[in-house]
Amino acid sequence: MAFRTFSGRFLAGLALTGFMLAAAGCQSGDNGILNLGIGKKDPTAPPPPQDPKILASQLQAYCPRVTVRDGTAFFNTYSKDAQKPKPRIKKTGDAAQDAAAQAEADAAAATPPDESANIIYQASVSDVTRDCSRANGQLTMKIAVAGKIVPGPKFSPGTITMPIRTAVMHGTEVLYSQLHQYQVQVTDPSVATQFVFTDSNVVVPEPTAQDYQAFAGYDETAQKATTDKPKKKQRKRAAATN
């Protein structure tokens, strides 16, 4: 009886071992090595992220953003240039004392004078926007500038002129730059006057990437340059001939 029991357990063990070997054979690869699933891709796993690429539809919808550079959002005009005269000091004969007195006088002269009483008007840019269209390999932009004009103590009703520059750049390359002498009629010196300026003639080559930069704001440097009076040229007298 004990022999039969041992034989039954032995045969059962052989059957279980044979089943495990058969299952392992089904899961083994061509090289006969048991495949435990290591290195096998999960068909349900999401694909790895790819490098971002700009689609043609995205490029067609691209319209460069307009930025107001630092120092170009305000424009002030004054009735006159109030400059402090360079002070003169009385020399005492002591070189060190005279040098200290002169340095103190120069520092006082370098302090900007208070010109608030001489302001004609103050203009500021409050918002900028743009609109784009494409045709024949070119990008046409409409750049709009909104702002207000606040009259100062020296203001008189009439027409004022503001130097507004619009520009488009590609890196360091200037694709478009135009200075506009924009005029606004201001009749009431007690309230601020709103204005909207639009440059509809901004035409640049159609971009191949989203790397254009557009700018809008006041250009006081150009305004001063245009108001400088040209120097008179002296004509050379021809030498008298007998």
Sequence and secondary structure as in RCSB ss.txt:
>XXXX:A:sequence
MAFRTFSGRFLAGLALTGFMLAAAGCQSGDNGILNLGIGKKDPTAPPPPQDPKILASQLQAYCPRVTVRDGTAFF
NTYSKDAQKPKPRIKKTGDAAQDAAAQAEADAAAATPPDESANIIYQASVSDVTRDCSRANGQLTMKIAVAGKIV
PGPKFSPGTITMPIRTAVMHGTEVLYSQLHQYQVQVTDPSVATQFVFTDSNVVVPEPTAQDYQAFAGYDETAQKA
TTDKPKKKQRKRAAATN
>XXXX:A:secstr
 HHHHHHHHHHHHHHHHHHHHHHHHHHB TTS B  STT   TTS          HHHHHT    EE  TT SEE
EEESS            S HHHHHHHHHHHHHHHHS    GGGEEEEEEEEEEEEEEEEETTEEEEEEEEEEEEE
E TT  SEEEEEEEEEEEEETTEEEEEEEEEEEEEE  TTS EEEEEEEEEEEEE  SSS  EEEEEE HHHHHH
HHS              
